[in-house]
Amino acid sequence: MSKLTAAKIEATKPKEKPYKLKDENGLYLLVTPAGSRLWRFRFRHGGKESMLGLGAYPEVSLKAAREERDAMRKRVAAK
């Protein structure tokens, strides 16, 4: 699977329904019909799936979203 790049994110256009642009290790960008681009991180802990919102692009950059994802993965693994 290819990683997201800033160029791919900038080129995204809203569609009729929300869609995801996957990065890696549970991180993805949700693109809404209104044009919002929201970072989401999906992970499993204790056998249950959870989702964490990391903020909106471009306020939260690709690099910052990846750093937060990595920090969350470490926290979940330590529990």
mmCIF file of the N, C-alpha and C atoms, coordinates in Angstrom:
data_MODEL
# 
_entry.id   MODEL 
# 
loop_
_atom_site.group_PDB 
_atom_site.id 
_atom_site.type_symbol 
_atom_site.label_atom_id 
_atom_site.label_alt_id 
_atom_site.label_comp_id 
_atom_site.label_asym_id 
_atom_site.label_entity_id 
_atom_site.label_seq_id 
_atom_site.pdbx_PDB_ins_code 
_atom_site.Cartn_x 
_atom_site.Cartn_y 
_atom_site.Cartn_z 
_atom_site.occupancy 
_atom_site.B_iso_or_equiv 
_atom_site.pdbx_formal_charge 
_atom_site.auth_seq_id 
_atom_site.auth_comp_id 
_atom_site.auth_asym_id 
_atom_site.auth_atom_id 
_atom_site.pdbx_PDB_model_num 
ATOM 1   N N  . MET A 1 1  ? 0.837   -1.166 0.000  1.00 0.00 ? 1  MET A N  1 
ATOM 2   C CA . MET A 1 1  ? 0.000   0.000  0.000  1.00 0.00 ? 1  MET A CA 1 
ATOM 3   C C  . MET A 1 1  ? 0.892   1.242  0.000  1.00 0.00 ? 1  MET A C  1 
ATOM 4   N N  . SER A 1 2  ? 0.527   2.215  -0.795 1.00 0.00 ? 2  SER A N  1 
ATOM 5   C CA . SER A 1 2  ? 1.340   3.420  -0.862 1.00 0.00 ? 2  SER A CA 1 
ATOM 6   C C  . SER A 1 2  ? 0.909   4.406  0.220  1.00 0.00 ? 2  SER A C  1 
ATOM 7   N N  . LYS A 1 3  ? 1.879   5.128  0.716  1.00 0.00 ? 3  LYS A N  1 
ATOM 8   C CA . LYS A 1 3  ? 1.604   6.136  1.730  1.00 0.00 ? 3  LYS A CA 1 
ATOM 9   C C  . LYS A 1 3  ? 0.986   7.366  1.071  1.00 0.00 ? 3  LYS A C  1 
ATOM 10  N N  . LEU A 1 4  ? 0.290   8.128  1.884  1.00 0.00 ? 4  LEU A N  1 
ATOM 11  C CA . LEU A 1 4  ? -0.223  9.406  1.410  1.00 0.00 ? 4  LEU A CA 1 
ATOM 12  C C  . LEU A 1 4  ? 0.922   10.396 1.266  1.00 0.00 ? 4  LEU A C  1 
ATOM 13  N N  . THR A 1 5  ? 0.746   11.347 0.400  1.00 0.00 ? 5  THR A N  1 
ATOM 14  C CA . THR A 1 5  ? 1.682   12.452 0.265  1.00 0.00 ? 5  THR A CA 1 
ATOM 15  C C  . THR A 1 5  ? 0.882   13.744 0.351  1.00 0.00 ? 5  THR A C  1 
ATOM 16  N N  . ALA A 1 6  ? 1.566   14.831 0.617  1.00 0.00 ? 6  ALA A N  1 
ATOM 17  C CA . ALA A 1 6  ? 0.895   16.128 0.680  1.00 0.00 ? 6  ALA A CA 1 
ATOM 18  C C  . ALA A 1 6  ? 0.242   16.463 -0.660 1.00 0.00 ? 6  ALA A C  1 
ATOM 19  N N  . ALA A 1 7  ? 0.885   16.096 -1.754 1.00 0.00 ? 7  ALA A N  1 
ATOM 20  C CA . ALA A 1 7  ? 0.328   16.367 -3.077 1.00 0.00 ? 7  ALA A CA 1 
ATOM 21  C C  . ALA A 1 7  ? -0.979  15.605 -3.296 1.00 0.00 ? 7  ALA A C  1 
ATOM 22  N N  . LYS A 1 8  ? -1.034  14.331 -2.870 1.00 0.00 ? 8  LYS A N  1 
ATOM 23  C CA . LYS A 1 8  ? -2.267  13.547 -3.006 1.00 0.00 ? 8  LYS A CA 1 
ATOM 24  C C  . LYS A 1 8  ? -3.392  14.162 -2.183 1.00 0.00 ? 8  LYS A C  1 
ATOM 25  N N  . ILE A 1 9  ? -3.046  14.611 -0.987 1.00 0.00 ? 9  ILE A N  1 
ATOM 26  C CA . ILE A 1 9  ? -4.061  15.207 -0.113 1.00 0.00 ? 9  ILE A CA 1 
ATOM 27  C C  . ILE A 1 9  ? -4.598  16.498 -0.723 1.00 0.00 ? 9  ILE A C  1 
ATOM 28  N N  . GLU A 1 10 ? -3.718  17.333 -1.208 1.00 0.00 ? 10 GLU A N  1 
ATOM 29  C CA . GLU A 1 10 ? -4.135  18.600 -1.813 1.00 0.00 ? 10 GLU A CA 1 
ATOM 30  C C  . GLU A 1 10 ? -5.000  18.389 -3.048 1.00 0.00 ? 10 GLU A C  1 
ATOM 31  N N  . ALA A 1 11 ? -4.781  17.287 -3.753 1.00 0.00 ? 11 ALA A N  1 
ATOM 32  C CA . ALA A 1 11 ? -5.516  17.014 -4.987 1.00 0.00 ? 11 ALA A CA 1 
ATOM 33  C C  . ALA A 1 11 ? -6.893  16.394 -4.738 1.00 0.00 ? 11 ALA A C  1 
ATOM 34  N N  . THR A 1 12 ? -7.220  16.073 -3.488 1.00 0.00 ? 12 THR A N  1 
ATOM 35  C CA . THR A 1 12 ? -8.505  15.436 -3.208 1.00 0.00 ? 12 THR A CA 1 
ATOM 36  C C  . THR A 1 12 ? -9.656  16.394 -3.453 1.00 0.00 ? 12 THR A C  1 
ATOM 37  N N  . LYS A 1 13 ? -10.715 15.847 -3.995 1.00 0.00 ? 13 LYS A N  1 
ATOM 38  C CA . LYS A 1 13 ? -11.942 16.604 -4.238 1.00 0.00 ? 13 LYS A CA 1 
ATOM 39  C C  . LYS A 1 13 ? -13.085 15.905 -3.525 1.00 0.00 ? 13 LYS A C  1 
ATOM 40  N N  . PRO A 1 14 ? -14.048 16.656 -3.001 1.00 0.00 ? 14 PRO A N  1 
ATOM 41  C CA . PRO A 1 14 ? -15.192 16.016 -2.349 1.00 0.00 ? 14 PRO A CA 1 
ATOM 42  C C  . PRO A 1 14 ? -16.023 15.225 -3.367 1.00 0.00 ? 14 PRO A C  1 
ATOM 43  N N  . LYS A 1 15 ? -16.653 14.164 -2.869 1.00 0.00 ? 15 LYS A N  1 
ATOM 44  C CA . LYS A 1 15 ? -17.546 13.354 -3.684 1.00 0.00 ? 15 LYS A CA 1 
ATOM 45  C C  . LYS A 1 15 ? -18.923 13.364 -3.047 1.00 0.00 ? 15 LYS A C  1 
ATOM 46  N N  . GLU A 1 16 ? -19.849 12.683 -3.659 1.00 0.00 ? 16 GLU A N  1 
ATOM 47  C CA . GLU A 1 16 ? -21.217 12.642 -3.159 1.00 0.00 ? 16 GLU A CA 1 
ATOM 48  C C  . GLU A 1 16 ? -21.296 12.023 -1.765 1.00 0.00 ? 16 GLU A C  1 
ATOM 49  N N  . LYS A 1 17 ? -20.442 11.035 -1.506 1.00 0.00 ? 17 LYS A N  1 
ATOM 50  C CA . LYS A 1 17 ? -20.412 10.362 -0.204 1.00 0.00 ? 17 LYS A CA 1 
ATOM 51  C C  . LYS A 1 17 ? -19.020 10.500 0.403  1.00 0.00 ? 17 LYS A C  1 
ATOM 52  N N  . PRO A 1 18 ? -18.918 10.440 1.738  1.00 0.00 ? 18 PRO A N  1 
ATOM 53  C CA . PRO A 1 18 ? -17.587 10.487 2.362  1.00 0.00 ? 18 PRO A CA 1 
ATOM 54  C C  . PRO A 1 18 ? -16.735 9.304  1.908  1.00 0.00 ? 18 PRO A C  1 
ATOM 55  N N  . TYR A 1 19 ? -15.426 9.525  1.804  1.00 0.00 ? 19 TYR A N  1 
ATOM 56  C CA . TYR A 1 19 ? -14.509 8.444  1.451  1.00 0.00 ? 19 TYR A CA 1 
ATOM 57  C C  . TYR A 1 19 ? -13.199 8.610  2.201  1.00 0.00 ? 19 TYR A C  1 
ATOM 58  N N  . LYS A 1 20 ? -12.438 7.507  2.241  1.00 0.00 ? 20 LYS A N  1 
ATOM 59  C CA . LYS A 1 20 ? -11.192 7.474  3.006  1.00 0.00 ? 20 LYS A CA 1 
ATOM 60  C C  . LYS A 1 20 ? -9.995  7.388  2.077  1.00 0.00 ? 20 LYS A C  1 
ATOM 61  N N  . LEU A 1 21 ? -8.930  8.073  2.471  1.00 0.00 ? 21 LEU A N  1 
ATOM 62  C CA . LEU A 1 21 ? -7.616  7.932  1.843  1.00 0.00 ? 21 LEU A CA 1 
ATOM 63  C C  . LEU A 1 21 ? -6.719  7.308  2.898  1.00 0.00 ? 21 LEU A C  1 
ATOM 64  N N  . LYS A 1 22 ? -6.336  6.071  2.699  1.00 0.00 ? 22 LYS A N  1 
ATOM 65  C CA . LYS A 1 22 ? -5.560  5.348  3.705  1.00 0.00 ? 22 LYS A CA 1 
ATOM 66  C C  . LYS A 1 22 ? -4.081  5.690  3.618  1.00 0.00 ? 22 LYS A C  1 
ATOM 67  N N  . ASP A 1 23 ? -3.465  5.811  4.788  1.00 0.00 ? 23 ASP A N  1 
ATOM 68  C CA . ASP A 1 23 ? -2.024  6.012  4.872  1.00 0.00 ? 23 ASP A CA 1 
ATOM 69  C C  . ASP A 1 23 ? -1.407  4.679  5.271  1.00 0.00 ? 23 ASP A C  1 
ATOM 70  N N  . GLU A 1 24 ? -1.166  4.455  6.536  1.00 0.00 ? 24 GLU A N  1 
ATOM 71  C CA . GLU A 1 24 ? -0.648  3.174  7.016  1.00 0.00 ? 24 GLU A CA 1 
ATOM 72  C C  . GLU A 1 24 ? -0.846  3.084  8.515  1.00 0.00 ? 24 GLU A C  1 
ATOM 73  N N  . ASN A 1 25 ? -0.818  1.830  9.015  1.00 0.00 ? 25 ASN A N  1 
ATOM 74  C CA . ASN A 1 25 ? -0.933  1.563  10.456 1.00 0.00 ? 25 ASN A CA 1 
ATOM 75  C C  . ASN A 1 25 ? -2.181  2.190  11.078 1.00 0.00 ? 25 ASN A C  1 
ATOM 76  N N  . GLY A 1 26 ? -3.296  2.150  10.351 1.00 0.00 ? 26 GLY A N  1 
ATOM 77  C CA . GLY A 1 26 ? -4.559  2.622  10.899 1.00 0.00 ? 26 GLY A CA 1 
ATOM 78  C C  . GLY A 1 26 ? -4.877  4.085  10.677 1.00 0.00 ? 26 GLY A C  1 
ATOM 79  N N  . LEU A 1 27 ? -3.968  4.847  10.112 1.00 0.00 ? 27 LEU A N  1 
ATOM 80  C CA . LEU A 1 27 ? -4.203  6.268  9.867  1.00 0.00 ? 27 LEU A CA 1 
ATOM 81  C C  . LEU A 1 27 ? -4.865  6.460  8.510  1.00 0.00 ? 27 LEU A C  1 
ATOM 82  N N  . TYR A 1 28 ? -5.908  7.293  8.474  1.00 0.00 ? 28 TYR A N  1 
ATOM 83  C CA . TYR A 1 28 ? -6.532  7.628  7.198  1.00 0.00 ? 28 TYR A CA 1 
ATOM 84  C C  . TYR A 1 28 ? -7.112  9.030  7.245  1.00 0.00 ? 28 TYR A C  1 
ATOM 85  N N  . LEU A 1 29 ? -7.376  9.564  6.067  1.00 0.00 ? 29 LEU A N  1 
ATOM 86  C CA . LEU A 1 29 ? -7.970  10.886 5.926  1.00 0.00 ? 29 LEU A CA 1 
ATOM 87  C C  . LEU A 1 29 ? -9.385  10.694 5.422  1.00 0.00 ? 29 LEU A C  1 
ATOM 88  N N  . LEU A 1 30 ? -10.361 11.191 6.155  1.00 0.00 ? 30 LEU A N  1 
ATOM 89  C CA . LEU A 1 30 ? -11.759 11.117 5.754  1.00 0.00 ? 30 LEU A CA 1 
ATOM 90  C C  . LEU A 1 30 ? -12.094 12.400 5.008  1.00 0.00 ? 30 LEU A C  1 
ATOM 91  N N  . VAL A 1 31 ? -12.539 12.257 3.761  1.00 0.00 ? 31 VAL A N  1 
ATOM 92  C CA . VAL A 1 31 ? -12.918 13.407 2.942  1.00 0.00 ? 31 VAL A CA 1 
ATOM 93  C C  . VAL A 1 31 ? -14.445 13.440 2.888  1.00 0.00 ? 31 VAL A C  1 
ATOM 94  N N  . THR A 1 32 ? -15.040 14.515 3.384  1.00 0.00 ? 32 THR A N  1 
ATOM 95  C CA . THR A 1 32 ? -16.495 14.618 3.463  1.00 0.00 ? 32 THR A CA 1 
ATOM 96  C C  . THR A 1 32 ? -17.063 15.297 2.216  1.00 0.00 ? 32 THR A C  1 
ATOM 97  N N  . PRO A 1 33 ? -18.363 15.138 1.981  1.00 0.00 ? 33 PRO A N  1 
ATOM 98  C CA . PRO A 1 33 ? -18.988 15.810 0.832  1.00 0.00 ? 33 PRO A CA 1 
ATOM 99  C C  . PRO A 1 33 ? -18.871 17.334 0.890  1.00 0.00 ? 33 PRO A C  1 
ATOM 100 N N  . ALA A 1 34 ? -18.753 17.893 2.087  1.00 0.00 ? 34 ALA A N  1 
ATOM 101 C CA . ALA A 1 34 ? -18.600 19.342 2.246  1.00 0.00 ? 34 ALA A CA 1 
ATOM 102 C C  . ALA A 1 34 ? -17.177 19.802 1.950  1.00 0.00 ? 34 ALA A C  1 
ATOM 103 N N  . GLY A 1 35 ? -16.251 18.856 1.790  1.00 0.00 ? 35 GLY A N  1 
ATOM 104 C CA . GLY A 1 35 ? -14.872 19.205 1.475  1.00 0.00 ? 35 GLY A CA 1 
ATOM 105 C C  . GLY A 1 35 ? -13.920 19.154 2.647  1.00 0.00 ? 35 GLY A C  1 
ATOM 106 N N  . SER A 1 36 ? -14.420 18.853 3.845  1.00 0.00 ? 36 SER A N  1 
ATOM 107 C CA . SER A 1 36 ? -13.542 18.740 5.008  1.00 0.00 ? 36 SER A CA 1 
ATOM 108 C C  . SER A 1 36 ? -12.639 17.529 4.853  1.00 0.00 ? 36 SER A C  1 
ATOM 109 N N  . ARG A 1 37 ? -11.422 17.646 5.349  1.00 0.00 ? 37 ARG A N  1 
ATOM 110 C CA . ARG A 1 37 ? -10.464 16.533 5.338  1.00 0.00 ? 37 ARG A CA 1 
ATOM 111 C C  . ARG A 1 37 ? -10.039 16.304 6.778  1.00 0.00 ? 37 ARG A C  1 
ATOM 112 N N  . LEU A 1 38 ? -10.491 15.180 7.337  1.00 0.00 ? 38 LEU A N  1 
ATOM 113 C CA . LEU A 1 38 ? -10.330 14.908 8.763  1.00 0.00 ? 38 LEU A CA 1 
ATOM 114 C C  . LEU A 1 38 ? -9.460  13.683 8.992  1.00 0.00 ? 38 LEU A C  1 
ATOM 115 N N  . TRP A 1 39 ? -8.479  13.819 9.881  1.00 0.00 ? 39 TRP A N  1 
ATOM 116 C CA . TRP A 1 39 ? -7.609  12.693 10.217 1.00 0.00 ? 39 TRP A CA 1 
ATOM 117 C C  . TRP A 1 39 ? -8.301  11.773 11.197 1.00 0.00 ? 39 TRP A C  1 
ATOM 118 N N  . ARG A 1 40 ? -8.214  10.470 10.942 1.00 0.00 ? 40 ARG A N  1 
ATOM 119 C CA . ARG A 1 40 ? -8.764  9.455  11.826 1.00 0.00 ? 40 ARG A CA 1 
ATOM 120 C C  . ARG A 1 40 ? -7.719  8.360  12.019 1.00 0.00 ? 40 ARG A C  1 
ATOM 121 N N  . PHE A 1 41 ? -7.720  7.782  13.226 1.00 0.00 ? 41 PHE A N  1 
ATOM 122 C CA . PHE A 1 41 ? -6.805  6.685  13.538 1.00 0.00 ? 41 PHE A CA 1 
ATOM 123 C C  . PHE A 1 41 ? -7.624  5.551  14.120 1.00 0.00 ? 41 PHE A C  1 
ATOM 124 N N  . ARG A 1 42 ? -7.611  4.402  13.473 1.00 0.00 ? 42 ARG A N  1 
ATOM 125 C CA . ARG A 1 42 ? -8.323  3.202  13.929 1.00 0.00 ? 42 ARG A CA 1 
ATOM 126 C C  . ARG A 1 42 ? -7.333  2.239  14.542 1.00 0.00 ? 42 ARG A C  1 
ATOM 127 N N  . PHE A 1 43 ? -7.721  1.664  15.696 1.00 0.00 ? 43 PHE A N  1 
ATOM 128 C CA . PHE A 1 43 ? -6.835  0.708  16.351 1.00 0.00 ? 43 PHE A CA 1 
ATOM 129 C C  . PHE A 1 43 ? -7.680  -0.267 17.152 1.00 0.00 ? 43 PHE A C  1 
ATOM 130 N N  . ARG A 1 44 ? -7.075  -1.372 17.540 1.00 0.00 ? 44 ARG A N  1 
ATOM 131 C CA . ARG A 1 44 ? -7.732  -2.377 18.369 1.00 0.00 ? 44 ARG A CA 1 
ATOM 132 C C  . ARG A 1 44 ? -7.014  -2.428 19.717 1.00 0.00 ? 44 ARG A C  1 
ATOM 133 N N  . HIS A 1 45 ? -7.823  -2.504 20.767 1.00 0.00 ? 45 HIS A N  1 
ATOM 134 C CA . HIS A 1 45 ? -7.270  -2.621 22.115 1.00 0.00 ? 45 HIS A CA 1 
ATOM 135 C C  . HIS A 1 45 ? -8.221  -3.477 22.938 1.00 0.00 ? 45 HIS A C  1 
ATOM 136 N N  . GLY A 1 46 ? -7.683  -4.522 23.527 1.00 0.00 ? 46 GLY A N  1 
ATOM 137 C CA . GLY A 1 46 ? -8.516  -5.414 24.328 1.00 0.00 ? 46 GLY A CA 1 
ATOM 138 C C  . GLY A 1 46 ? -9.585  -6.116 23.507 1.00 0.00 ? 46 GLY A C  1 
ATOM 139 N N  . GLY A 1 47 ? -9.302  -6.360 22.246 1.00 0.00 ? 47 GLY A N  1 
ATOM 140 C CA . GLY A 1 47 ? -10.243 -7.043 21.379 1.00 0.00 ? 47 GLY A CA 1 
ATOM 141 C C  . GLY A 1 47 ? -11.333 -6.159 20.801 1.00 0.00 ? 47 GLY A C  1 
ATOM 142 N N  . LYS A 1 48 ? -11.313 -4.885 21.134 1.00 0.00 ? 48 LYS A N  1 
ATOM 143 C CA . LYS A 1 48 ? -12.323 -3.958 20.624 1.00 0.00 ? 48 LYS A CA 1 
ATOM 144 C C  . LYS A 1 48 ? -11.688 -2.944 19.689 1.00 0.00 ? 48 LYS A C  1 
ATOM 145 N N  . GLU A 1 49 ? -12.410 -2.615 18.623 1.00 0.00 ? 49 GLU A N  1 
ATOM 146 C CA . GLU A 1 49 ? -11.916 -1.610 17.688 1.00 0.00 ? 49 GLU A CA 1 
ATOM 147 C C  . GLU A 1 49 ? -12.317 -0.231 18.193 1.00 0.00 ? 49 GLU A C  1 
ATOM 148 N N  . SER A 1 50 ? -11.394 0.702  18.086 1.00 0.00 ? 50 SER A N  1 
ATOM 149 C CA . SER A 1 50 ? -11.636 2.086  18.489 1.00 0.00 ? 50 SER A CA 1 
ATOM 150 C C  . SER A 1 50 ? -11.166 3.013  17.387 1.00 0.00 ? 50 SER A C  1 
ATOM 151 N N  . MET A 1 51 ? -11.688 4.237  17.419 1.00 0.00 ? 51 MET A N  1 
ATOM 152 C CA . MET A 1 51 ? -11.301 5.247  16.441 1.00 0.00 ? 51 MET A CA 1 
ATOM 153 C C  . MET A 1 51 ? -11.045 6.546  17.195 1.00 0.00 ? 51 MET A C  1 
ATOM 154 N N  . LEU A 1 52 ? -10.003 7.244  16.787 1.00 0.00 ? 52 LEU A N  1 
ATOM 155 C CA . LEU A 1 52 ? -9.625  8.501  17.405 1.00 0.00 ? 52 LEU A CA 1 
ATOM 156 C C  . LEU A 1 52 ? -9.505  9.563  16.320 1.00 0.00 ? 52 LEU A C  1 
ATOM 157 N N  . GLY A 1 53 ? -10.143 10.691 16.512 1.00 0.00 ? 53 GLY A N  1 
ATOM 158 C CA . GLY A 1 53 ? -10.001 11.817 15.591 1.00 0.00 ? 53 GLY A CA 1 
ATOM 159 C C  . GLY A 1 53 ? -8.764  12.614 15.964 1.00 0.00 ? 53 GLY A C  1 
ATOM 160 N N  . LEU A 1 54 ? -7.951  12.930 14.969 1.00 0.00 ? 54 LEU A N  1 
ATOM 161 C CA . LEU A 1 54 ? -6.697  13.645 15.237 1.00 0.00 ? 54 LEU A CA 1 
ATOM 162 C C  . LEU A 1 54 ? -6.728  15.109 14.793 1.00 0.00 ? 54 LEU A C  1 
ATOM 163 N N  . GLY A 1 55 ? -7.813  15.540 14.165 1.00 0.00 ? 55 GLY A N  1 
ATOM 164 C CA . GLY A 1 55 ? -7.921  16.925 13.722 1.00 0.00 ? 55 GLY A CA 1 
ATOM 165 C C  . GLY A 1 55 ? -8.161  17.021 12.234 1.00 0.00 ? 55 GLY A C  1 
ATOM 166 N N  . ALA A 1 56 ? -8.228  18.242 11.760 1.00 0.00 ? 56 ALA A N  1 
ATOM 167 C CA . ALA A 1 56 ? -8.526  18.519 10.356 1.00 0.00 ? 56 ALA A CA 1 
ATOM 168 C C  . ALA A 1 56 ? -7.262  18.932 9.610  1.00 0.00 ? 56 ALA A C  1 
ATOM 169 N N  . TYR A 1 57 ? -7.186  18.512 8.358  1.00 0.00 ? 57 TYR A N  1 
ATOM 170 C CA . TYR A 1 57 ? -6.102  18.941 7.487  1.00 0.00 ? 57 TYR A CA 1 
ATOM 171 C C  . TYR A 1 57 ? -6.529  20.268 6.892  1.00 0.00 ? 57 TYR A C  1 
ATOM 172 N N  . PRO A 1 58 ? -5.732  21.291 6.794  1.00 0.00 ? 58 PRO A N  1 
ATOM 173 C CA . PRO A 1 58 ? -4.289  21.386 6.974  1.00 0.00 ? 58 PRO A CA 1 
ATOM 174 C C  . PRO A 1 58 ? -3.847  21.829 8.370  1.00 0.00 ? 58 PRO A C  1 
ATOM 175 N N  . GLU A 1 59 ? -4.796  22.058 9.301  1.00 0.00 ? 59 GLU A N  1 
ATOM 176 C CA . GLU A 1 59 ? -4.394  22.452 10.657 1.00 0.00 ? 59 GLU A CA 1 
ATOM 177 C C  . GLU A 1 59 ? -3.480  21.402 11.282 1.00 0.00 ? 59 GLU A C  1 
ATOM 178 N N  . VAL A 1 60 ? -3.784  20.128 11.015 1.00 0.00 ? 60 VAL A N  1 
ATOM 179 C CA . VAL A 1 60 ? -2.923  19.030 11.445 1.00 0.00 ? 60 VAL A CA 1 
ATOM 180 C C  . VAL A 1 60 ? -2.283  18.468 10.187 1.00 0.00 ? 60 VAL A C  1 
ATOM 181 N N  . SER A 1 61 ? -0.992  18.656 10.058 1.00 0.00 ? 61 SER A N  1 
ATOM 182 C CA . SER A 1 61 ? -0.281  18.225 8.851  1.00 0.00 ? 61 SER A CA 1 
ATOM 183 C C  . SER A 1 61 ? -0.157  16.705 8.789  1.00 0.00 ? 61 SER A C  1 
ATOM 184 N N  . LEU A 1 62 ? 0.245   16.206 7.652  1.00 0.00 ? 62 LEU A N  1 
ATOM 185 C CA . LEU A 1 62 ? 0.472   14.776 7.475  1.00 0.00 ? 62 LEU A CA 1 
ATOM 186 C C  . LEU A 1 62 ? 1.535   14.288 8.464  1.00 0.00 ? 62 LEU A C  1 
ATOM 187 N N  . LYS A 1 63 ? 2.603   15.045 8.607  1.00 0.00 ? 63 LYS A N  1 
ATOM 188 C CA . LYS A 1 63 ? 3.675   14.665 9.525  1.00 0.00 ? 63 LYS A CA 1 
ATOM 189 C C  . LYS A 1 63 ? 3.175   14.637 10.968 1.00 0.00 ? 63 LYS A C  1 
ATOM 190 N N  . ALA A 1 64 ? 2.413   15.642 11.367 1.00 0.00 ? 64 ALA A N  1 
ATOM 191 C CA . ALA A 1 64 ? 1.890   15.702 12.731 1.00 0.00 ? 64 ALA A CA 1 
ATOM 192 C C  . ALA A 1 64 ? 0.906   14.565 12.993 1.00 0.00 ? 64 ALA A C  1 
ATOM 193 N N  . ALA A 1 65 ? 0.081   14.229 12.006 1.00 0.00 ? 65 ALA A N  1 
ATOM 194 C CA . ALA A 1 65 ? -0.873  13.125 12.159 1.00 0.00 ? 65 ALA A CA 1 
ATOM 195 C C  . ALA A 1 65 ? -0.133  11.804 12.327 1.00 0.00 ? 65 ALA A C  1 
ATOM 196 N N  . ARG A 1 66 ? 0.921   11.610 11.562 1.00 0.00 ? 66 ARG A N  1 
ATOM 197 C CA . ARG A 1 66 ? 1.717   10.383 11.690 1.00 0.00 ? 66 ARG A CA 1 
ATOM 198 C C  . ARG A 1 66 ? 2.395   10.310 13.056 1.00 0.00 ? 66 ARG A C  1 
ATOM 199 N N  . GLU A 1 67 ? 2.907   11.435 13.537 1.00 0.00 ? 67 GLU A N  1 
ATOM 200 C CA . GLU A 1 67 ? 3.553   11.458 14.853 1.00 0.00 ? 67 GLU A CA 1 
ATOM 201 C C  . GLU A 1 67 ? 2.548   11.132 15.954 1.00 0.00 ? 67 GLU A C  1 
ATOM 202 N N  . GLU A 1 68 ? 1.344   11.689 15.864 1.00 0.00 ? 68 GLU A N  1 
ATOM 203 C CA . GLU A 1 68 ? 0.313   11.409 16.862 1.00 0.00 ? 68 GLU A CA 1 
ATOM 204 C C  . GLU A 1 68 ? -0.117  9.953  16.792 1.00 0.00 ? 68 GLU A C  1 
ATOM 205 N N  . ARG A 1 69 ? -0.250  9.407  15.582 1.00 0.00 ? 69 ARG A N  1 
ATOM 206 C CA . ARG A 1 69 ? -0.578  7.987  15.418 1.00 0.00 ? 69 ARG A CA 1 
ATOM 207 C C  . ARG A 1 69 ? 0.469   7.114  16.092 1.00 0.00 ? 69 ARG A C  1 
ATOM 208 N N  . ASP A 1 70 ? 1.746   7.416  15.853 1.00 0.00 ? 70 ASP A N  1 
ATOM 209 C CA . ASP A 1 70 ? 2.827   6.630  16.451 1.00 0.00 ? 70 ASP A CA 1 
ATOM 210 C C  . ASP A 1 70 ? 2.797   6.720  17.974 1.00 0.00 ? 70 ASP A C  1 
ATOM 211 N N  . ALA A 1 71 ? 2.534   7.906  18.501 1.00 0.00 ? 71 ALA A N  1 
ATOM 212 C CA . ALA A 1 71 ? 2.457   8.087  19.952 1.00 0.00 ? 71 ALA A CA 1 
ATOM 213 C C  . ALA A 1 71 ? 1.288   7.288  20.530 1.00 0.00 ? 71 ALA A C  1 
ATOM 214 N N  . MET A 1 72 ? 0.157   7.299  19.852 1.00 0.00 ? 72 MET A N  1 
ATOM 215 C CA . MET A 1 72 ? -1.006  6.543  20.318 1.00 0.00 ? 72 MET A CA 1 
ATOM 216 C C  . MET A 1 72 ? -0.743  5.041  20.263 1.00 0.00 ? 72 MET A C  1 
ATOM 217 N N  . ARG A 1 73 ? -0.070  4.574  19.230 1.00 0.00 ? 73 ARG A N  1 
ATOM 218 C CA . ARG A 1 73 ? 0.249   3.140  19.128 1.00 0.00 ? 73 ARG A CA 1 
ATOM 219 C C  . ARG A 1 73 ? 1.137   2.707  20.294 1.00 0.00 ? 73 ARG A C  1 
ATOM 220 N N  . LYS A 1 74 ? 2.077   3.564  20.685 1.00 0.00 ? 74 LYS A N  1 
ATOM 221 C CA . LYS A 1 74 ? 2.947   3.255  21.827 1.00 0.00 ? 74 LYS A CA 1 
ATOM 222 C C  . LYS A 1 74 ? 2.151   3.217  23.121 1.00 0.00 ? 74 LYS A C  1 
ATOM 223 N N  . ARG A 1 75 ? 1.218   4.176  23.306 1.00 0.00 ? 75 ARG A N  1 
ATOM 224 C CA . ARG A 1 75 ? 0.387   4.191  24.508 1.00 0.00 ? 75 ARG A CA 1 
ATOM 225 C C  . ARG A 1 75 ? -0.487  2.956  24.600 1.00 0.00 ? 75 ARG A C  1 
ATOM 226 N N  . VAL A 1 76 ? -1.086  2.560  23.486 1.00 0.00 ? 76 VAL A N  1 
ATOM 227 C CA . VAL A 1 76 ? -1.958  1.383  23.475 1.00 0.00 ? 76 VAL A CA 1 
ATOM 228 C C  . VAL A 1 76 ? -1.140  0.129  23.754 1.00 0.00 ? 76 VAL A C  1 
ATOM 229 N N  . ALA A 1 77 ? 0.047   0.029  23.173 1.00 0.00 ? 77 ALA A N  1 
ATOM 230 C CA . ALA A 1 77 ? 0.896   -1.147 23.372 1.00 0.00 ? 77 ALA A CA 1 
ATOM 231 C C  . ALA A 1 77 ? 1.377   -1.248 24.825 1.00 0.00 ? 77 ALA A C  1 
ATOM 232 N N  . ALA A 1 78 ? 1.533   -0.122 25.502 1.00 0.00 ? 78 ALA A N  1 
ATOM 233 C CA . ALA A 1 78 ? 2.035   -0.119 26.887 1.00 0.00 ? 78 ALA A CA 1 
ATOM 234 C C  . ALA A 1 78 ? 0.969   -0.539 27.886 1.00 0.00 ? 78 ALA A C  1 
ATOM 235 N N  . LYS A 1 79 ? -0.297  -0.508 27.488 1.00 0.00 ? 79 LYS A N  1 
ATOM 236 C CA . LYS A 1 79 ? -1.381  -0.861 28.420 1.00 0.00 ? 79 LYS A CA 1 
ATOM 237 C C  . LYS A 1 79 ? -1.586  -2.344 28.493 1.00 0.00 ? 79 LYS A C  1 
# 
